[in-house]
Amino acid sequence: MNELSELAIEAALIRAYHTQFDTDPLIQDKLADSLVSRTERVRLLSRLEETLDDNSRREMGKIDDPMKRLYRTLRAGVVYGTVIVRGRYLEDHLKPVEEPFQFVNLAAGLDTWPYRQQHGGNVTIYEVDHDEMLESKRGRLARAGFRVPWNVVSLAADMERDSLTSVLSGGEFLPERPTLFACLGLAPYLTRVRLLGLMCEAAELSAPKSELIFDYYSESDFKADEPAMHQLVIESKAGGAAPRGGFKPEELHGILADSGFALAEDLDGNELTARYCQQREDGLTVAAPFRVLRAVKAA
């Protein structure tokens, strides 16, 4: 299993535990819980406990049940709110529409929206990820008793190297049809050249009204000597995939404009927290260095 798959398992459990245990969940993802084995949960708990400071480790050690301890440890992590809110943000823009459209999920991991969606035949979904990840996901779904819907297409790709155009050409992708391209949890692990290349390819493949949504760290936040950023790096490294760096928002905005995308919004962690978590009493927040960008292809 590639390193990002460890982070995919963590993200799936965050969504599942948020659905089960948090009051007024922002997303409803009961399926994710059935995709992760107990052995994987124990391994994840061991990994996460290594990222805790001594005081937090002692406090978590007071919880006898390892599965309850895993939830509490995940809940205390910096990435917890990030995973939930970015998922909710994406699902807000996947609301049913009348006209047919396509959804391209880059680095799909263990995301379960295609298996929970209510669009029926109105959307064609392309899940793009490493072949090993896709095969693992199919096996997990089968063991959980779920079939892959007819409108879900799995496309194997190395997101660091393969051309998006060539990958989608193997799945009867229709460039003339409006498409939502999503790239969540991947950009921090890509080089600057690779991310900008994917953005340009998405633009070339996009019909008018298509959208692009991805998350990233700003360069200034990534380099800042802030506790939240330090903890994000520690937690990512523990999963075997250290983030490579941040990006300049103004540079991304300029490249999007040059490629035909109009910037809709670029929200930082504080703005996302204000939008989704302001009325909550459970302390759910999004780490400030984290950003979500959405752009729309001009008509």
C-alpha positions in Angstrom: 0.0 0.0 0.0 1.5 3.4 -0.9 2.1 6.0 1.8 -0.9 8.2 1.0 -3.1 5.1 1.7 -2.3 5.4 5.4 -3.6 8.9 5.3 -6.7 7.7 3.3 -7.4 5.2 6.1 -7.1 8.0 8.7 -9.4 10.3 6.7 -12.0 7.5 6.3 -12.1 6.9 10.1 -12.4 10.6 10.8 -15.4 10.9 8.6 -16.9 7.7 10.2 -16.3 8.8 13.8 -17.6 12.3 13.1 -20.8 10.8 11.8 -21.2 8.4 14.7 -20.1 10.4 17.7 -20.1 14.1 17.1 -23.3 16.1 17.6 -24.9 17.5 14.5 -22.4 16.0 12.0 -21.5 18.0 8.9 -21.3 14.9 6.8 -23.1 11.6 6.9 -20.7 8.8 6.2 -21.7 5.6 7.9 -20.1 3.5 5.1 -16.6 4.6 5.9 -16.6 2.8 9.2 -17.0 -0.6 7.5 -14.0 0.0 5.2 -11.4 -0.1 7.9 -10.4 -3.2 9.8 -9.7 -3.4 13.6 -6.1 -4.3 12.8 -5.8 -1.1 10.8 -7.4 0.9 13.6 -4.9 -0.5 16.2 -2.0 0.3 13.9 -3.3 3.8 13.3 -3.7 4.4 17.1 -0.1 3.3 17.7 1.1 5.7 15.0 -1.0 8.7 16.2 0.1 8.2 19.9 3.6 8.7 18.8 2.7 12.2 17.6 1.3 13.2 21.1 3.2 15.2 23.6 3.8 13.6 27.0 0.9 15.2 28.8 -1.6 14.2 26.0 -0.2 10.7 25.9 -0.8 10.3 29.6 -4.4 11.7 29.4 -5.2 9.4 26.5 -3.7 6.4 28.3 -6.4 6.8 31.0 -8.9 5.6 28.4 -9.0 1.8 28.6 -10.9 1.0 25.5 -8.5 1.3 22.5 -11.2 2.2 20.1 -12.5 5.0 22.3 -8.9 6.1 22.7 -8.5 6.2 18.9 -11.6 8.4 18.5 -10.4 10.8 21.2 -6.9 10.9 19.7 -8.2 11.6 16.2 -10.6 14.2 17.6 -7.6 16.0 19.2 -5.6 16.0 16.0 -5.1 19.0 13.8 -6.3 17.3 10.7 -9.7 16.2 12.2 -11.7 19.3 11.4 -9.8 19.8 8.1 -10.9 16.4 6.8 -14.5 17.0 7.8 -14.9 20.5 6.5 -13.2 19.9 3.2 -15.5 16.9 2.7 -18.6 19.0 3.5 -17.4 21.8 1.2 -17.1 19.4 -1.7 -20.4 17.7 -1.0 -22.1 21.2 -0.9 -20.9 21.6 -4.6 -22.1 18.1 -5.5 -25.8 18.8 -5.0 -28.1 17.3 -7.6 -28.6 19.4 -10.7 -30.8 18.8 -13.7 -28.2 18.6 -16.4 -25.8 15.6 -16.7 -22.3 16.3 -15.4 -19.1 14.5 -14.5 -17.2 14.2 -11.2 -13.5 13.5 -11.4 -12.1 12.7 -7.9 -8.3 12.8 -8.1 -6.6 10.8 -5.3 -10.0 9.4 -4.4 -8.7 7.2 -1.6 -11.5 5.8 0.5 -14.0 8.6 -0.2 -17.5 7.1 -0.2 -19.6 9.8 -1.8 -20.0 7.9 -5.0 -21.6 5.1 -3.0 -23.9 7.4 -1.0 -24.8 9.8 -3.8 -28.4 10.3 -5.0 -27.8 11.5 -8.5 -28.6 8.3 -10.2 -27.8 8.4 -13.9 -27.3 12.2 -13.9 -23.6 12.0 -13.1 -20.6 9.9 -14.2 -18.0 9.5 -11.5 -14.3 9.0 -12.2 -12.3 7.8 -9.2 -8.6 8.3 -10.0 -5.9 6.8 -7.8 -3.0 4.3 -7.6 -4.1 0.9 -8.9 -3.3 -0.7 -5.6 -5.5 1.8 -3.8 -8.4 1.3 -6.2 -8.1 -2.5 -5.9 -8.0 -2.3 -2.1 -11.1 -0.1 -2.1 -13.0 -2.5 -4.3 -12.2 -5.3 -1.9 -13.2 -3.3 1.1 -16.5 -2.4 -0.5 -17.2 -6.0 -1.4 -16.5 -7.2 2.1 -18.9 -4.5 3.4 -21.6 -5.8 1.0 -21.5 -2.9 -1.4 -21.4 -3.1 -5.2 -19.7 -0.5 -7.3 -22.5 1.5 -9.1 -22.6 1.4 -12.8 -21.9 5.1 -13.1 -18.6 4.9 -11.2 -15.4 4.4 -13.2 -12.1 3.5 -11.6 -9.0 4.8 -13.4 -5.5 3.9 -12.2 -2.9 6.7 -12.2 0.3 7.9 -10.6 -0.8 11.4 -9.7 2.8 12.5 -9.6 3.6 11.5 -13.2 0.7 10.5 -15.4 -1.1 12.9 -17.7 -4.6 13.6 -16.6 -5.7 13.7 -20.3 -4.3 10.2 -21.0 -5.8 8.8 -17.8 -9.3 10.1 -18.5 -9.2 9.0 -22.1 -9.4 5.5 -20.8 -12.8 6.1 -19.2 -14.9 7.6 -22.0 -14.6 11.0 -20.4 -16.6 13.7 -22.3 -14.7 17.0 -22.4 -17.9 18.8 -23.7 -19.8 17.9 -20.6 -19.6 20.1 -17.4 -17.2 18.5 -14.9 -16.3 19.0 -11.2 -12.6 18.2 -10.7 -11.8 17.6 -7.1 -8.3 17.2 -5.6 -8.5 17.0 -1.8 -5.6 16.0 0.4 -3.2 15.7 -2.5 -1.7 19.1 -3.4 0.5 19.4 -0.3 2.3 16.3 -1.5 2.8 17.4 -5.1 5.6 19.6 -6.5 4.7 23.1 -7.6 5.2 22.1 -11.2 3.0 19.1 -10.9 0.1 20.9 -9.3 0.2 23.7 -11.8 0.3 21.1 -14.6 -2.8 19.4 -13.3 -4.6 22.7 -13.0 -3.8 23.5 -16.7 -4.8 20.0 -17.8 -8.1 20.3 -16.0 -8.7 23.6 -17.7 -8.1 22.1 -21.1 -10.5 19.3 -20.4 -13.2 21.5 -18.9 -16.4 22.6 -20.6 -18.0 25.9 -19.6 -19.5 25.8 -16.1 -17.0 23.1 -15.0 -15.5 23.6 -11.5 -12.1 22.8 -9.9 -11.9 22.4 -6.1 -8.7 21.6 -4.3 -7.1 22.2 -0.9 -3.5 23.4 -0.2 -1.3 25.3 2.3 -0.2 28.9 1.5 3.5 29.2 1.2 3.7 31.8 4.0 1.6 29.6 6.4 3.7 26.6 5.5 6.9 28.4 6.4 5.5 30.1 9.5 6.7 29.1 12.9 3.2 28.2 14.1 2.2 25.3 16.4 -0.7 24.2 14.0 1.6 23.9 11.0 4.2 22.0 13.0 1.6 19.6 14.2 0.2 19.1 10.7 3.7 18.2 9.4 4.3 15.8 12.4 1.0 14.0 11.8 1.6 13.8 8.1 5.1 12.4 8.5 3.8 9.9 10.9 1.6 8.6 8.1 4.6 8.2 5.9 4.0 11.2 3.5 5.5 14.5 4.5 4.0 17.6 2.8 6.4 19.2 0.3 5.4 22.8 0.8 2.9 25.5 0.2 1.8 27.7 -2.7 1.4 31.4 -3.3 -2.4 32.0 -3.5 -1.9 35.0 -6.0 0.2 32.7 -8.3 -2.5 30.0 -8.3 -5.1 32.6 -9.0 -3.2 34.1 -11.9 -2.6 30.7 -13.5 -6.3 29.8 -13.1 -7.3 33.0 -14.8 -4.8 32.5 -17.6 -6.2 29.0 -18.2 -9.9 30.2 -18.4 -11.0 29.6 -14.8 -12.6 32.3 -12.8 -11.8 32.3 -9.1 -15.0 31.7 -7.0 -13.4 31.7 -3.6 -10.2 30.8 -1.8 -10.9 30.3 1.9 -8.4 29.9 4.7 -9.0 27.8 7.9 -10.5 30.7 9.8 -13.0 31.5 7.1 -14.0 27.8 6.7 -14.4 27.6 10.5 -16.7 30.6 10.5 -18.8 29.1 7.7 -19.2 25.6 9.0 -18.4 25.6 12.7 -19.4 28.9 14.1 -22.6 27.7 15.9 -21.1 24.4 17.1 -20.4 23.7 20.8 -17.9 20.9 20.3 -14.9 23.0 19.4 -14.6 21.7 15.8 -12.3 24.0 13.9 -10.2 24.0 10.8 -6.4 24.6 11.1 -5.6 28.1 9.9 -2.8 27.1 7.4 -5.3 25.0 5.4 -7.1 26.6 2.4 -9.8 25.4 0.0 -10.0 26.9 -3.5 -12.9 26.7 -6.0 -12.8 28.0 -9.5 -15.3 28.0 -12.3 -14.7 27.7 -16.1 -15.9 30.7 -17.9 -18.6 30.3 -20.5 
